[in-house]
Amino acid sequence: MPKRKRFAGSIVGFIAGLLLSMPAGTIASPLPLAPGDLAWSVSFGAGVPLTHAGFDAVAAHGGFVAAVGEKSTYGPVSDPFEGRPLLERDGLVFGIDASNGDELWSRMFPGAPNTWQTLDAVALSPDGSRVFVTGSESPKDEFDRNVLILCFDTATGDLLWERRYGDGTKDRWGSFIEVTPDGGTVVVGGGAWENSHPPVIGPVGGRFVTLALDAATGVVEWHREWQHRFGLDRVDEARGMALSPDGSQVVVTGMSNRKARGIDYATIAYAVEDGTRSWIAWFDGPATGLDDQDTPEDVVYDPDGSQVVVTGYSWNNRNGYMFATLAYRASDGHRRWLVRYDGPARGLTSDIPTGAAFAPNGTQVYVTGDDQRSVSTVAYRAGSGSERWVRVRSHAAGKVHPSDGLAVDSDDGTVLMGGRLGPKAHPFAAMALDPVDGARLWASGPPSDDTRLRHFTASGDQLLIVGRVVNENASIPAIASYDSSS
């Protein structure tokens, strides 16, 4: 059993030390490395039947990597129609050495008694001294979650503070987290859902949730819950959040039904200082009626903070879902340009973007996504939205999906992305594209056939991707590092 230690200032304490014993598997490549080489891959713990654990987010600073996720334990099947019952769900937080994947410390967060936890996003302070995490906590077998925010000491893994946002009247959760460049404020984005358990009486719908906390103490400085007032069924869901380079403004984008039976992009900017709403911008695609479905997936600022780009998918009656990418002026939300992209598959297909990123010099913005059988990455000129190049990678043996986002090397502008396995197919786990013409510089496979990698970050000359190693009855957390030098 892991040793238990109660930290000063913690409400419920932590399980510390060797959470999942020693790393279950480590792969290290001999030096020197070539671009795209797998530097190392580590999985943590030995698989326990009916226990599934994995990493769902990662952040890095210098030689330190923070990875977060969850560990879920299931019971035996008692009702064939219900499946295996969930017995426990606890948050996982790991500190990892970026040079070799060694575990520096690990924490399992069991939360308050009789609760479940999910940790979905992580960020590091600008000086690398603190780890900030967000997710949700809920009573077992109940719908109403609270936003959970945690802060750890990077050097020791000690819990410095924990905060919950919510009052039990709505289901609330945290999905995004950022830290201002001065290290003083933590900004969290997520959602809320009201009237979530039967019997449903009155309006049903979601909200965008945004809050700012003092990074030193966790005190909530302001909070905003936004919902567009239309009808009884309000589908408002935040899908992305970005902090301006100077930390003065935060932008949240999501889906909202602004009119009858139609869903649009809604993008909102707040002042980080006091939560004042600066502007709101809408995008409504060409479809009408039940086909009017426009859903954003990511939002990014350009490096100088003057422009915000939102990408997502929009229905067209001839082509199906297409990439729809818009640029707004950051000061007032004025739309500067709109472009669409239809992937190589023809007919009513679904081209769904998963992320966007700017070039370091701000001249190009990249969008990547998939139609389930090919991955498309598009480079647009940031000033006009005109297409500069497109790179398509197909896989004939099965589905292929990019991971959730893009990364760009801050030195040479190389476009970096990660991949995950499809059914009976082994597409790339990591890939780099030339920013000039989109030519593939390198592509590397996963560390093993049973490793599922998805969420990633770029740090120095490393592309770090996290996920899990899976078998039929269990899974364990995993992380891999690829050499991203050029």
C-alpha positions in Angstrom: 0.0 0.0 0.0 1.3 3.5 -0.7 2.3 5.6 2.3 -0.1 8.3 3.3 1.0 11.7 4.4 -1.2 14.7 5.3 0.1 18.0 4.1 -0.3 21.2 6.1 -3.0 23.4 4.6 -4.7 20.5 2.8 -8.3 19.8 3.4 -8.2 16.1 2.7 -4.6 15.2 2.4 -2.8 13.3 -0.3 -1.4 9.9 -1.0 2.2 10.6 -1.7 5.4 8.9 -2.7 5.4 5.8 -4.9 1.9 6.0 -6.2 2.2 3.2 -8.7 5.6 1.7 -7.6 8.5 1.8 -10.0 8.1 2.5 -13.7 6.7 -0.6 -15.4 8.5 0.0 -18.7 11.3 2.3 -19.8 12.8 2.7 -23.3 15.9 4.8 -23.8 17.6 5.4 -27.1 21.3 5.6 -27.5 22.9 9.0 -28.1 23.3 11.0 -30.3 19.7 11.4 -31.5 18.5 12.4 -34.9 15.4 14.6 -35.4 12.3 12.5 -34.8 14.1 9.8 -32.8 12.3 8.5 -29.7 14.6 9.7 -26.9 12.8 7.8 -24.1 9.4 6.3 -23.2 8.2 5.5 -19.7 5.1 3.8 -18.3 4.3 3.9 -14.6 3.1 1.0 -12.5 2.0 -2.6 -13.1 -1.4 -3.0 -14.6 -4.0 -4.1 -12.1 -7.1 -5.9 -13.5 -10.2 -3.6 -13.8 -8.1 -0.5 -13.0 -7.5 2.1 -15.8 -5.0 4.9 -15.3 -3.6 7.4 -17.8 -2.4 10.9 -18.4 -4.7 13.5 -20.1 -2.6 16.7 -20.0 1.1 17.7 -19.9 3.1 20.8 -19.4 6.9 21.4 -19.3 9.3 24.1 -18.1 13.1 23.6 -18.4 13.9 20.2 -17.2 10.6 19.5 -15.5 7.5 17.9 -16.8 4.1 17.8 -15.1 1.6 15.2 -16.3 -2.0 14.8 -14.9 -4.8 12.4 -15.4 -6.9 9.9 -13.5 -7.1 6.4 -12.1 -10.4 4.6 -12.2 -11.2 1.3 -10.6 -14.2 -0.8 -11.7 -16.0 -3.7 -10.1 -17.2 -7.0 -11.6 -20.2 -7.1 -13.8 -23.4 -7.6 -11.8 -25.9 -6.5 -14.5 -25.0 -7.3 -18.1 -27.1 -4.3 -19.2 -25.2 -1.8 -17.0 -21.6 -2.9 -17.5 -18.9 -2.7 -14.9 -19.7 -0.3 -12.0 -17.2 2.5 -11.3 -16.0 2.1 -7.7 -13.3 4.8 -7.4 -11.9 7.7 -9.6 -8.9 9.7 -8.3 -6.8 12.4 -9.8 -3.2 11.7 -10.7 -0.4 14.3 -10.7 3.2 13.4 -11.7 6.5 15.4 -11.6 8.8 13.9 -14.2 12.5 14.5 -15.2 12.5 15.8 -18.8 15.9 14.3 -19.5 15.1 10.7 -19.0 11.4 10.3 -17.9 12.3 9.4 -14.3 9.5 10.0 -11.8 10.5 12.8 -9.4 7.3 12.6 -7.4 3.7 11.5 -7.8 0.4 12.3 -6.1 -3.0 10.7 -6.1 -5.7 13.0 -5.1 -8.6 11.2 -3.5 -10.4 14.4 -2.6 -13.2 14.7 0.0 -14.7 11.4 1.3 -17.0 9.6 -1.1 -16.1 11.8 -4.1 -14.7 11.2 -7.6 -12.0 13.4 -9.2 -11.0 14.1 -12.8 -8.0 16.2 -13.7 -8.0 17.6 -17.2 -5.6 20.5 -17.6 -2.2 21.6 -16.2 0.0 24.7 -16.4 3.3 25.8 -14.9 4.2 29.1 -13.4 6.5 31.2 -15.6 9.4 30.6 -13.3 8.6 26.8 -13.1 8.2 26.8 -9.4 4.5 25.8 -9.2 2.2 23.4 -10.9 -1.5 24.4 -11.4 -4.1 21.8 -12.2 -7.9 21.9 -12.9 -10.6 19.4 -13.3 -13.7 18.5 -11.3 -14.9 16.8 -8.2 -18.3 15.2 -7.6 -20.1 13.1 -5.0 -20.1 9.4 -6.0 -23.0 8.4 -8.2 -24.2 12.0 -8.5 -24.2 14.5 -11.4 -23.3 17.8 -9.7 -19.6 18.4 -9.9 -17.5 21.4 -8.7 -14.6 22.9 -10.5 -11.4 21.7 -8.7 -8.2 23.8 -8.8 -4.9 22.5 -7.2 -1.5 24.1 -6.8 1.7 22.1 -6.1 5.3 22.9 -5.4 7.4 21.8 -8.4 10.4 20.8 -6.3 8.7 18.6 -3.7 5.2 17.9 -5.0 3.7 19.3 -1.8 0.2 20.6 -2.1 0.3 24.4 -1.6 -3.5 25.1 -1.9 -6.7 23.6 -3.2 -9.9 25.4 -4.3 -13.4 24.3 -5.3 -15.8 26.5 -7.3 -19.5 25.6 -7.2 -22.4 25.4 -4.9 -24.0 22.1 -5.8 -26.9 23.6 -7.8 -25.2 23.0 -11.2 -22.8 20.5 -12.7 -19.5 22.5 -13.1 -16.1 21.5 -14.3 -12.7 22.9 -15.3 -11.2 22.2 -18.7 -8.5 24.8 -19.4 -5.9 26.6 -17.2 -3.4 29.3 -17.9 -1.0 31.5 -15.8 -0.3 35.2 -16.5 3.2 36.0 -17.5 3.9 37.8 -14.2 2.8 34.6 -12.3 0.2 36.4 -10.3 -3.0 35.1 -11.7 -4.4 31.7 -12.7 -7.2 31.7 -15.2 -9.5 28.7 -15.5 -12.1 27.9 -18.1 -14.8 25.3 -18.1 -18.5 24.7 -18.1 -21.7 24.3 -16.2 -24.9 22.4 -16.8 -28.1 23.1 -15.0 -31.1 20.9 -14.3 -28.9 17.9 -15.0 -30.8 15.2 -13.1 -34.4 14.0 -13.4 -37.1 15.0 -13.0 -36.2 17.9 -15.3 -38.4 20.9 -14.6 -37.8 24.2 -16.3 -34.9 25.3 -18.5 -32.1 22.9 -19.4 -28.7 24.1 -20.7 -25.1 24.8 -20.3 -22.9 27.8 -19.5 -19.4 29.0 -20.1 -17.5 29.2 -16.8 -14.4 31.5 -16.4 -12.7 32.4 -13.2 -9.4 34.0 -12.1 -7.6 33.1 -8.9 -4.7 34.6 -7.0 -1.8 32.3 -7.9 -0.2 32.6 -4.4 -3.3 31.8 -2.3 -5.9 30.3 -4.6 -8.4 33.0 -3.6 -11.0 33.5 -6.4 -10.7 37.1 -7.7 -13.7 37.0 -10.0 -15.9 34.5 -11.8 -18.2 34.6 -14.8 -20.9 32.2 -16.0 -22.2 33.1 -19.4 -25.3 31.7 -21.1 -27.2 33.0 -24.1 -30.8 33.5 -23.3 -32.7 31.6 -26.0 -35.6 29.3 -25.3 -35.7 26.5 -22.8 -32.9 24.2 -24.2 -29.7 26.3 -24.2 -26.7 24.4 -25.6 -23.8 26.6 -24.4 -20.5 24.8 -24.0 -17.0 26.3 -23.8 -14.6 24.5 -26.2 -11.4 26.5 -25.9 -9.6 29.2 -24.0 -6.5 31.4 -24.7 -4.6 34.0 -22.6 -3.1 37.0 -24.3 0.7 37.2 -24.4 0.7 40.0 -21.9 -1.8 38.4 -19.6 -4.3 41.2 -19.8 -7.1 39.5 -21.7 -8.6 36.0 -21.8 -10.7 34.7 -24.7 -13.2 31.8 -24.4 -14.9 30.2 -27.4 -17.7 27.7 -27.5 -20.9 26.6 -29.0 -24.2 28.4 -28.4 -27.7 28.1 -29.8 -28.4 31.7 -30.6 -31.6 31.0 -32.6 -34.1 28.2 -33.2 -32.5 24.8 -33.8 -29.1 26.3 -34.7 -25.7 26.2 -33.0 -23.1 29.0 -33.6 -19.6 29.9 -32.5 -19.6 32.3 -29.5 -16.3 33.9 -28.6 -16.0 36.1 -25.5 -13.1 38.3 -24.3 -12.7 39.3 -20.6 -10.2 41.6 -18.9 -8.1 39.4 -16.6 -7.8 42.2 -14.0 -11.5 42.3 -13.1 -13.5 40.0 -15.4 -15.1 42.9 -17.4 -16.4 41.6 -20.7 -14.6 43.3 -23.5 -16.5 41.9 -26.5 -18.5 39.0 -27.8 -18.3 37.8 -31.4 -20.6 35.3 -33.2 -20.2 33.1 -36.3 -23.1 31.5 -38.0 -22.4 29.2 -41.0 -24.4 28.9 -44.2 -26.7 26.0 -43.1 -30.1 26.6 -41.8 -32.6 24.7 -39.6 -31.5 21.4 -38.0 -28.3 21.3 -40.2 -27.1 24.6 -38.7 -24.3 23.3 -36.6 -21.2 25.4 -36.1 -18.8 24.3 -33.4 -15.5 25.9 -32.4 -12.6 23.6 -31.2 -9.7 25.9 -30.4 -8.7 29.5 -30.0 -5.2 31.1 -30.1 -3.6 34.6 -29.9 -0.9 35.7 -32.3 2.4 36.4 -30.7 1.9 40.2 -30.4 -1.6 39.9 -29.0 -3.3 41.9 -31.7 -5.3 39.1 -33.2 -7.4 36.1 -32.1 -8.0 33.1 -34.3 -10.8 30.6 -33.7 -11.1 27.3 -35.6 -13.8 24.7 -35.7 -16.2 23.0 -38.0 -19.3 24.2 -39.9 -21.9 22.4 -41.9 -22.3 22.9 -45.6 -25.1 21.0 -47.4 -22.9 20.1 -50.3 -19.7 19.1 -48.5 -20.7 18.2 -44.9 -18.6 19.5 -42.1 -15.7 21.7 -43.1 -12.9 23.5 -41.2 -14.1 27.1 -40.5 -11.4 29.4 -39.2 -11.9 33.1 -38.3 -9.6 35.9 -37.2 -10.8 38.6 -34.9 -9.1 41.9 -33.8 -8.2 41.3 -30.2 -9.1 44.8 -29.1 -12.8 44.8 -30.1 -13.7 41.4 -31.7 -14.0 42.8 -35.2 -13.8 40.0 -37.7 -10.8 40.3 -40.0 -11.2 37.2 -42.2 -13.0 33.8 -42.6 -11.7 30.8 -44.5 -13.0 27.2 -45.0 -11.2 24.0 -45.8 -12.7 20.8 -47.2 -10.5 17.7 -46.9 -9.6 15.2 -49.7 -12.7 13.0 -49.1 -15.6 14.2 -51.2 -19.3 14.2 -50.4 -20.9 14.8 -47.1 -17.9 14.1 -44.9 -16.8 15.4 -41.5 -13.6 17.4 -41.5 -13.1 18.2 -37.8 -10.2 20.5 -36.7 -8.5 19.7 -33.4 -6.1 22.6 -32.9 -4.4 25.7 -34.1 -1.1 27.5 -33.5 0.7 30.6 -34.7 4.2 30.7 -36.2 6.7 32.4 -33.7 6.9 35.5 -36.0 3.1 35.7 -36.3 3.0 35.6 -40.1 1.3 32.2 -40.4 -1.4 30.3 -38.4 -1.7 26.6 -38.7 -4.8 24.4 -38.3 -4.9 20.6 -38.1 -7.7 18.1 -38.1 -9.1 15.0 -39.7 -11.9 13.3 -41.6 -11.2 9.9 -39.8 -9.1 8.6 -42.7 -6.7 11.4 -43.3 -5.1 14.2 -41.3 -4.9 17.7 -42.9 -2.7 20.5 -41.8 -3.3 23.9 -43.4 -1.1 27.0 -43.2 -2.8 30.4 -43.6 -1.3 33.8 -43.9 -2.2 35.5 -40.7 -2.9 38.9 -42.2 -5.4 37.8 -44.9 -6.3 34.2 -44.2 -5.2 33.1 -47.7 -4.0 29.5 -47.8 -0.3 29.1 -48.1 0.0 25.3 -48.1 -1.8 22.1 -47.2 -0.3 18.8 -46.0 -2.5 15.6 -46.0 -1.5 12.3 -44.5 -3.7 9.4 -45.2 -3.7 5.9 -43.8 -5.4 3.1 -45.8 -5.5 0.5 -43.1 -7.9 2.3 -40.8 -8.8 5.5 -39.1 -6.2 8.1 -38.2 -6.6 11.0 -35.9 -4.3 13.8 -34.8 -3.9 14.6 -31.2 -5.6 17.6 -29.5 -3.7 20.5 -30.9 -0.5 21.7 -32.5 2.8 22.9 -31.2 5.4 25.1 -32.9 9.1 25.2 -32.2 9.8 28.6 -30.8 13.3 28.7 -32.4 12.9 27.6 -36.0 9.1 27.5 -36.4 8.8 23.8 -37.1 5.2 22.6 -36.9 5.0 19.7 -34.4 2.1 17.4 -33.9 1.3 14.1 -32.2 -0.9 11.2 -33.2 -2.9 8.3 -31.8 -3.5 4.8 -32.9 -6.6 3.9 -34.9 -8.2 0.4 -35.1 -5.7 -2.1 -36.4 -3.6 0.8 -37.7 -0.3 2.3 -36.6 -0.1 5.9 -37.9 2.4 8.4 -36.7 2.9 9.1 -33.0 4.9 12.3 -33.7 5.5 14.3 -36.8 7.2 17.6 -37.9 6.4 19.8 -40.9 8.5 22.4 -42.6 6.8 25.8 -41.9 7.8 27.1 -45.4 6.0 24.5 -47.6 4.5 21.9 -45.2 7.0 19.2 -46.3 7.3 16.4 -43.8 10.6 16.6 -42.0 10.2 13.4 -40.0 7.5 11.1 -38.6 8.0 8.5 -35.8 5.9 5.7 -34.6 4.7 5.0 -31.1 7.0 3.3 -28.6 4.9 0.1 -28.7 1.7 -1.2 -30.3 -0.1 -1.0 -27.0 0.9 2.6 -26.2 -1.8 5.2 -26.9 -0.4 8.7 -27.0 -2.5 11.8 -27.5 -1.9 14.9 -25.5 1.4 16.8 -26.0 3.6 19.8 -25.5 6.8 21.1 -27.0 9.7 22.1 -24.8 13.2 23.0 -26.1 14.2 20.2 -28.4 11.6 17.8 -27.1 8.1 16.8 -28.2 6.5 15.3 -25.1 3.4 13.2 -25.6 1.4 11.5 -22.8 -1.3 8.9 -22.7 -1.5 5.3 -21.5 -0.4 1.7 -22.1 -3.4 -0.5 -22.5 -4.4 -4.1 -22.4 -7.7 -5.8 -22.3 -8.5 -5.3 -18.6 -6.1 -2.5 -17.4 -4.1 0.6 -18.4 -1.2 2.5 -16.9 0.1 6.1 -17.5 2.7 6.6 -20.1 4.9 9.4 -21.5 7.3 9.6 -24.5 9.9 12.1 -25.6 10.9 12.7 -29.2 13.8 14.7 -30.4 12.3 17.7 -32.2 15.6 19.5 -33.1 16.1 20.4 -36.8 
